[in-house]
Amino acid sequence: MPFLQISDVTIGYTAKNRLNVIQTGLNLTAEEGELIVLVGKNGCGKSTLIRSIACLQPIYGGRITLNGKNLTELSPAKRARLLSIVLTEQQSVASFTVKELISIGRDPYTGWLGKLTDKDIRIVSEATELTYLKGFEYRNIHELSDGERQRVFIARALAQDTPMIILDEPTSHLDLPNRINILLLLQKLARDTGKTIIISTHELETAMQVADKLWIMENRGGVTVGIPEDMVLNGSFDKVFHHHNYEFDKEYGSFVVQKQLDKKITTFVDKPDGLIARWTTKALSRKGYRIVEDAPVRLYVDEGSRTWTIRKDNQSLVTYSIEDALRGINELYQPSNSSANL
Ligand SMILES: Nc1ncnc2c1ncn2[C@@H]1O[C@H](COP(=O)(O)OP(=O)(O)OP(=O)(O)O)[C@@H](O)[C@H]1O
């Protein structure tokens, strides 16, 4: 039996005795030590699922078991020993020191701010160390950066010492280095501690690089499950994140903005797979140029001499940066409009 089993579950909300079903027929599993990343467009139901697994709201059909136990039938105290949760809105809490907040994770074992035993103190200290918060213990959590504070909430969940941790958008409000750090930290925790960790995030490209499994949720269309690489190759990404303004580039594993390529240029490149060729192509595409075989304006890219030579008819211009090359192309392309924006 899988460690976490979600069987035929319906999630949603009731208002005035009417059920608004957000997702139905959900069948999902997770094993010990797995990092699961739940992704999907805004409003598809990620937070609803996270909150439903955590029993912060009812499910409307099906069952969720953790280690064979039906989560909804457990008392909150028993559940708190199996499952900890980090919610986005937890950012606004009272004024605690880092150590106090992490110690709250021991509540299911000590009672509300009860006395910590030697074992509790050791677990709090381990959680502090695992989340790189040694030295921060006596800082007030309101005097931390968003990234540091998020690590404190993760430490608190670790101190709760549960086999599963679920986190709703743990990387929101963080800058890129912190988003990457948090995801790497969660990956390390799943590997080193054997905990099952489920997170929801919009950080798709980074998440793909750390997730053991992706749960891709579609608006009212259920959840597709797989390892990130299979999901890319079998088109699951294109299907769910399809949009006329961007597409998922399977080669680079990232989303690229679809541009209006209404101008034509021909390129000759000495190293077609080189970095300079790649970034030149990106720049041309950003400025709306499509590469074709026989356009009047030709660009010769020489990675060896790091030059970009533009030719049209008998005119020729050598440039030494992509910016200058774009300017030259623009002038030759539209000689009457040399002030056009680059
Ligand atoms: N408390 C609520 N009562 C009723 N409907 C709700 C409630 N919270 C969310 N919803 C609705 O449920 C749907 C799913 O919302 P949810 O927050 O789970 O989506 P999400 O995938 O987490 O979105 P996002 O990526 O924007 O955070 C949305 O249509 C939303 O309007």
PDBQT file of the ligand as one rigid body, heavy atoms in Angstrom, charges set to zero:
ROOT
HETATM    1  N1  LIG A 401     -12.788  29.608   0.440  1.00  0.00    +0.000 N 
HETATM    2  C1  LIG A 401     -13.257  29.398  -0.781  1.00  0.00    +0.000 A 
HETATM    3  N2  LIG A 401     -14.582  29.307  -1.018  1.00  0.00    +0.000 NA
HETATM    4  C2  LIG A 401     -15.052  29.065  -2.256  1.00  0.00    +0.000 A 
HETATM    5  N3  LIG A 401     -14.290  28.904  -3.335  1.00  0.00    +0.000 NA
HETATM    6  C3  LIG A 401     -12.966  28.969  -3.174  1.00  0.00    +0.000 A 
HETATM    7  C4  LIG A 401     -12.371  29.222  -1.893  1.00  0.00    +0.000 A 
HETATM    8  N4  LIG A 401     -11.028  29.229  -2.032  1.00  0.00    +0.000 NA
HETATM    9  C5  LIG A 401     -10.785  29.007  -3.342  1.00  0.00    +0.000 A 
HETATM   10  N5  LIG A 401     -11.939  28.854  -4.028  1.00  0.00    +0.000 N 
HETATM   11  C6  LIG A 401     -12.079  28.581  -5.460  1.00  0.00    +0.000 C 
HETATM   12  O1  LIG A 401     -11.569  27.296  -5.716  1.00  0.00    +0.000 OA
HETATM   13  C7  LIG A 401     -10.838  27.255  -6.939  1.00  0.00    +0.000 C 
HETATM   14  C8  LIG A 401      -9.446  26.712  -6.681  1.00  0.00    +0.000 C 
HETATM   15  O2  LIG A 401      -8.746  27.623  -5.837  1.00  0.00    +0.000 OA
HETATM   16  P1  LIG A 401      -7.310  27.288  -5.303  1.00  0.00    +0.000 P 
HETATM   17  O3  LIG A 401      -6.907  28.406  -4.396  1.00  0.00    +0.000 OA
HETATM   18  O4  LIG A 401      -7.296  25.915  -4.736  1.00  0.00    +0.000 OA
HETATM   19  O5  LIG A 401      -6.467  27.299  -6.638  1.00  0.00    +0.000 OA
HETATM   20  P2  LIG A 401      -4.893  27.294  -6.846  1.00  0.00    +0.000 P 
HETATM   21  O6  LIG A 401      -4.611  26.300  -7.927  1.00  0.00    +0.000 OA
HETATM   22  O7  LIG A 401      -4.209  27.086  -5.528  1.00  0.00    +0.000 OA
HETATM   23  O8  LIG A 401      -4.675  28.767  -7.381  1.00  0.00    +0.000 OA
HETATM   24  P3  LIG A 401      -3.406  29.729  -7.308  1.00  0.00    +0.000 P 
HETATM   25  O9  LIG A 401      -2.364  29.121  -8.190  1.00  0.00    +0.000 OA
HETATM   26  O10 LIG A 401      -3.943  31.010  -7.862  1.00  0.00    +0.000 OA
HETATM   27  O11 LIG A 401      -2.985  29.819  -5.869  1.00  0.00    +0.000 OA
HETATM   28  C9  LIG A 401     -10.861  28.679  -7.467  1.00  0.00    +0.000 C 
HETATM   29  O12 LIG A 401     -11.859  28.756  -8.450  1.00  0.00    +0.000 OA
HETATM   30  C10 LIG A 401     -11.234  29.528  -6.278  1.00  0.00    +0.000 C 
HETATM   31  O13 LIG A 401     -11.958  30.651  -6.672  1.00  0.00    +0.000 OA
ENDROOT
TORSDOF 0
